[in-house]
Amino acid sequence: LVDFLALRERVSVLDVRSQDEFSAGHIPGAVNEPLLTNDERSVVGTTYKKAGQQEAILEGFRLVGPRLSDIVTNTKKVSGARDVLVYCWRGGMRSENFSQFIGMAGIRSRVLDGGYKTYRRAAMDAFRRPMNLITITGCTGSGKSDVLRELAVQGEQVLDLEALANHKGSAFGGLLQPPQPTTEQFQNDVYEVLLKFDLGKRVWVEDESIAIGKIFLPGELWTQMNGSPLVQMDVEKEVRVERLVVEYGPADRGEFAGMIDKVSKKLGGQHAKTAKEKLLQGDMTGTIAILLTYYDKAYLRSIERRKSQIQL
């Protein structure tokens, strides 16, 4: 796997699994060139159950045959007619057959031994390794992400989970953000960042719950974050309100109101109603100030449980 990943710097990577498998999670940087499409894979699977392996293999050949020319053409286009790296789920029949097909057209390839399954196992193992994490914590709107970005500029190792998740963590964190990746793809992306780090040195990360929007942190990583030293940012509420007004001011008012509804039970019915009224009146400052009342209480409960870990 190490050699395979190192070769990515100069060789194209092809994921020959189906479109659905690729969408669920893939090696970052890979291009999807399915040997069997979603529908074809379903047909082959049904044939295997009804008639056995040999008939399923023949059915696969029948389905792939008409597309062989397109597969070779697309591969040449992606690779520039140079060598390629190929993987499927377990490094088995699909990647081997794909390599044989493009090999007949003069394209050399290397198959990832153990396939994508090996990559995922390596990613999960990486999250279990001890890391010298330092977690930046602070009330919503403190500017923790800005501090992380500045630390990165200064050459520090920074794991920016919210940037990888396309989400800012709170119930409103998905506003003005691109769609989130799947949990599996997010974890792959985190693993890729860790591959570039010297884990003997400190790694800065922002305080997060185990879920960022709709996706989840690897449990082992989150456990390490929870037990890591904390650097606490203490920023006046007025400053935080002003920051968040700038951040969320351009958001669609209807979407923002919908997010208020989602936290109305935690916020309290009357507080939620007042926040929405101020939002509709164009008073974003008043809206944010009410919302922070709830978020600040949640933060203070969280930090109280870990106050012994605060280093600064």
N, C-alpha and C positions, 0 to 999 in steps of 0.2 A: 504493500500500500504506500509506503514512504516513497519508493522510487516512482510509482505511478503518479502520485501527487506532485512530485518534483518535476516531472516531465510536462506538466500542464503549462509551464511557463513558455514553452515553445511548440507544443503539439496540441492540436484540437482534441477535445474529449466528446465522445458520442455516447449518449444514453439511449440504448436500443430497446428499452422497455416501452410499454404503451403510454399514451398521452396521460391517462389518469394516474398511472404510477409515477410518472415524471412530475405531474402537478402536485402530488401529495408530498414529494420531497425528492431532491436530487443533489448530486455533487455540484456545488456552485461553479459556474462557468461552463458546465456541460450543455451541449445542444441535443435536443430530443430528435432522434431519427428512428422511429419505431420499426422494429422488424415485423411485429404484429400490432395492428391498431387495436383500439378498445374493443370494437365489435369482433374483429378477427380472433383476438385472444379469448373472448367469450365462446366463440364457436369451437375453437380448439379445446378449450376446457370441457365443454359439453361432450365433444367427441371422445375425449379421454375417459370421461366417466362412463359413457355408454359402450365404447368399443375398444378401449385400451390404448396403451402408449403408441404402438406402431401405427395404428390408424390415425391417431391424433397428429403424429409427426407428418404423415402423408397429407393430411388435411392442411396442416401448416404450410407445407410446400406448395400445395395447390393455391392457397390464398396469397402467398408471397410472390409466387412466380410472375404474375402480370405486373408487379410493382418493382421488380429487380432493377430495371433500367432507371427508374426514378430514384431508387435508393442509391445507386452508384453515382448518378448525376448530382444528387444533393450532397453526398459525402464529398465528392470532388470540390463542390462549391464551398462547403464549410472548411475543408482542410487545405484548399489551394493545391489539391492533387498531391499533398505530402502525407507522411505517416499520420495515423490517428490512434488515439486511445479509446478503447471500447469497454463498456460494462453493461451488464444486465442485473437481475436480482442476485443471483448466486455465482455469476461467472460461468454459467453452464451453457445449455444448448443454444439459447438465443444469441448470446455474444459470439460463441464459436461459429455458428452458422453465418452470422452477419460478417464476421471476419473472413470466412471462406468466400462468400459472395463478392465482397469488395476486393479480396485478394486476386480473384480471377480477372478483375479489371485493372490490376497493377497497383492497388493501394495497400501498402503494408500497415499492419495494425498490431497493437498489443492489448491483450485482454486483462482486465483487473481480476486477479486471482481471488475468488470468493465474492466478487461482484459488489454491488451496492450494500449488501448485507454486511460485508467486512468493513466498509466505510462507516456504517451506522454503529457497529460495535466499537470501532475505534473512537467515534465521537462520544459515545456514552462512557467509555473508559476514561476519556480525557476529563470529564466533569467530576470524576471521583478522585483525581489527583489533587493533593494538597496545593492550594494556591495562597500566595501572600496578598490577600484581598484587603483593601481599605475602602470602606463604604461611606459615601457622602450622604448624609441625611439632613432633613430640614423640612419645614412646613411647605405645603404646595405654593408654588410661585417664588420660591427662594432663589431660583436661578441655578439649581444644581447641574442641569445639563450644560449651561454656559461655562460653569467651572470645569466640568469634564472636558469640554472642547478646548479650553485654554490650557489645561494640563497636557492634552495631546500635542498642542502646538509647542509646548515646552519640552517635548520629547518623552513624556511619561507614558507608560502603558495604560491605556484606557479601554475598558469594555463598555461601550455605549449601548446598553440593551434596548433602550427606547428607540434609538435610531434604527437598530436592526429589526425591531418589532413594528416599525411604522405606527407608533402609538406613544402617547405621553404619560400613560399610566393611570390617570384618573378616569372617572366615568365619561369625562369630556375629552379624553385624550385622543380619540379617533377623529375629532373634527379637524378639517383642513389637512388630513393626512392621506397618503395613498393607501390602497387596500393592504391589509395585513397578510403576511405569508402564513402558511400552515404552521402549526406547532413544530412539526417535523423539519420543515425547511428553516424555520427560525433557529432551531437547535443546531442544524448543520452550519448555518451562517455564524453562530456563536463559536462553534468548534473551529471554523476557519480563522477567526480572529485569534483564538488561543494558540493555533499552530504557529503564528508569527511572534508569539511572546516568549520571553525567557521567564518561565514560571518560578524561577528562583528569586526574581525581583518583584517589587510590589506592583499590583494591578489595581487601578482605581475603578470603582463601579458605583452606580447610584442605587440608593435604597429602593427596593421594589417589593411588592407582594409577589406571590408565586405566579400570579396571572397578570399579564400585561395586555389589557384588552381581552381578546378572545383566545389568546395563545398562552402557553405555559412554559415557565422556565424549567430546565432540567432539575429534578428534585435535589440531586447531589450538589449542584451549583448553588441553589437557593439555600440549602442547609449551611454551606460554607459562608455565604453572605450573611446569614443570620447570626453566625458566631464570630464574625470578623470585627476588628476595631472600627469604631465609628468616628467620623469627623462631622460635627454638627454645625450647620449653618443657622444663624439666628438673625433673621431679617424682619424689620418692622412690617406690620400688616399693611400699612398704607403703601409701602414700596412694592409689596407683593401684589396688591390689588392693581396697582398701576401697570406692573409687568404683564399681568394676566389680561388686562383690558386690551393692551397692545397685541397680545398673542392671539386672543380669541375674538377680538373686535370684528374681524372680517368674516367670521363664521355665519352661516345661514341661521337666521333667527328661529325658524321653524325647527331645525335640527337641534339647536341649542335648547329650545323649550322642551323638546322630546327627551333630551338628556336629563333635564331637571325633573321631569316626571319619573324617570327611572330611579332617581335617588330620593324621591319625595318622602318615602317612609322613614329613611334614615335622617333626612333633613328636618322632617316634621311638616305636617300638612300646611300649617299657616305660613311657615317660612318658605315652603316651596311656592305657595300661592303668591306671596309678596315678591319673591324673586322673579317669577314669571311676569307679574305686573310691571315691575321695573324694567324687565327686558323689553316688553312690548312698548313701553314708554321711551325706549332708547337710552335708558339709564344703565349702561353696562357696568359702570363703577358700582352702583348700588347692588346690582345683581351679583357681581363677583364677591362683594363684601359679605353678603348673606351666605353664599355657598362656602366661603372660607371658614365660616363659623363651624360648620359641620366637619370640614376636612381638617381643621386645626385640632378639633377634639379627637378625631381618629388618630392623628399623628401623635399627639401627646400621650395617648394610651399606649401606642406602639413603642415610643421611645422610653416610657417609664419601665417597660418590661426589660429594656436592654441598657439602662442607664450606666451600668457598671462597665459597658464596653466603650463608652465615650472617651476618646483620647484627647480631643480638642474641641 
